[in-house]
Amino acid sequence: MGSNQGEGGPLASIELEHAIGFTGSIAGSLSLLPNGEEILYVSGACLVIASLADPHAQTFLRGHTEAISCVHVSQDGRLAASGQRGRVADVYVWDLSARRQLYRLQEHDAVLRGGISSVAFTEDARFLLTTGVVPEDKKLMVWDMHNGYIVAQSERALHTTCAVFGGRVKDVKRRPTMHPQFVTAGPDGLKYWDLDPLNGLTSEPCLTSNQKRVYTCVAFSAAEDLLFAGTLTGDFCVLNVPRRLSSGELERINLRLTVLVCSGGIHSMSVSGRDFFVGGGDGSVTLYDTDYDEGYKPRKVADGLSGAVTAIAVSAERGTAVFGTAASAIYEHNLSDPRARPRMVAENHGDRVVAVCYAPGDSVRFATVSEDLTIRVWNASDYSVETRCQTRNSGKPLALAFSGTAVFVGWEDGQIRAYDADEGVELWAIAECHRGGVSALCLSHNQRFIVSGGARGEVRVWELKTRTLVSHLVQHDDLVTSLALSDDDLLLYSSSKDKSFICWDLRQEKRLVSRTQSAGGINAIILLPAPTPEKQVYVMSVGQERKLTYWDMRQTDPLNLVPIGFEQLCVASTSNGNLVAVGGLDCVVRLFDTLEYTLLAECVGHSDSVLALKFSPDDRQLVSTGADGCVLVWNVYSSA
């Protein structure tokens, strides 16, 4: 939470109420905690602990400075480890019972763009394995979780995408020794490792004859005598786990057989006792019995899930499982009922969320649009998706407007498409609105017309009933970034990358006033509310100038310039205009008091640029969307 008190300004505070977002593209990014009632998952640069029963119950583990690239939860659920992308390739170890950071491991680094490719705990959570992204970082390290020190390390040339521990190395009589064993895998093959905490690491390549595979995930059998390796070709390989011979050498690791599972590759695995779950790229989850003598007979547990299944977590005691998919969906499944179907727990965008909009007078429903080519209408009471729309062959979405009954989206292919907000079907489309894409949209207050801005600087007004062009305004020399209408729908304000914003008289179809900032394009503007339309003369803008600029349209120069230090991409205000929120490239949402230009709060939640902001009509909540694919809902408290 952030708060401040400006002189004479309103006391305001803001806190994160809910995060909508799941980075399902990361393998193993979802875990089921031992209590069976909570899940841990990756959301951008944050780990989220959420209740399966209560959508409002969320805990956030923050510390990463870049997006998380991998995560693993210890078998007993006490610890979690997460690595991040980028040059500062740190690994964070979290105490899940205390919900706090335990260690920050800082030995991995990169010259350009590296990161952590995999993390894995031993079964007793005593040791943690971390690997860097090859070729930038060839380090493989094992850390002692009692003190955070390095136990062993090795340089490797093979790229590692996944790793797993599997008990202890066995001697010639198959008795466990004191050495943990683990396997690393990737596009270059499989490698078996013996960890001697006193003398370091030894490794042995896994022989798969002439078979060439790209390995995506690995798992040991419960008896730790077999190794399963999933591949991009849709089959898994079964290999023997070696013993340490009396001569001190490891026996050869050979391929026993391959089992074809699905199309689209295998993206996740989980072993629970004799049960072996395999997640497929075709959205399927298949169950196998690991008793080799009876053969690997498949049983379909789930089929037709949204996207490739990238994470599987099982609670054998409770008879439940959770599945995470590359399309950022989370499912819960009752394993004890063979007729049960997976229940979707959470639905999320899978790519940059470029715009958000509330319906007029409705503080419960809001719409978002994402570069995953989906439009979603959300219910803020439980953060569920009421309506989902999807379009193909339209390019990327660039702009959004929401009437309550229909959602309007401007697309890269130059079309405006309207979708039914209840059914999700496309209602109509206006073709060839703008060459290069519809970069901005604004719906009139009377909902009789919609205004669009284009990539080449044109501003056009369309009648909704007939979907015909009624006005064409040309003045900007570059892309139109933002549009705003006065309360009486007579004046239109448009901003552009050409450094200017213009006030238009829609009745006379002419320019009234133009204002230009000194440097850089304007990314967004808002028209502050006023008691009457005649007094609605205050505009706030943000852009490449890295300032929040306060304009009075009756004056040539801005009233005030508030330095921010980073390029801002979006701006929104409350209905009374006393509070303004901005967001931009630094991933921070800032709240300002417009009466004294005071910074009230800086809110950290996104792990990439903040692309859009919108206050609810009752001013109690603020929704921010980002390039990290997350939609964050903030509670706003103000005495004004």
Secondary structure by P-SEA (a helix, b strand, c coil): cbbbbcccccbbbbbbcccccccccccccccccccccbbbbbcccbbbbbbcccccbbbbbcccccccccccccccccbbbbbbbcccbbbbbbccccccccccccccccccccccccccccccccbbbbbcccccccbbbbbccccccccbbbbbcccccccccccbbbccccccccccccccccccbbbbbbbcccbbbbbbbbbccccccccccccccccccbbbbbccccbbbbbbbbcccccccccbbbbcccccccccccccccccccbbbbbcccbbbbbbcccccccbbbbbccccccccccbbbbcccccbbbbbcccbbbbbbbcccccccccccbbbbcccccccccccccccbbbbbccccbbbbbccccccccbbbbbccccccccccccccbbbbbcccbbbbbbcccccccccccccccccccccccccccccbbbbbcccbbbbbbbcccccccccccccccccccccccccccbbbbbccccbbbbbccccccccbbbbcccccccbbbbbbccccccccccccccccccbbbbccccccccbbbbcccccccccccccccbbbbbccccbbbbbccccccccccccccccccccccccccccbbbbbccccbbbbbbbbbcc
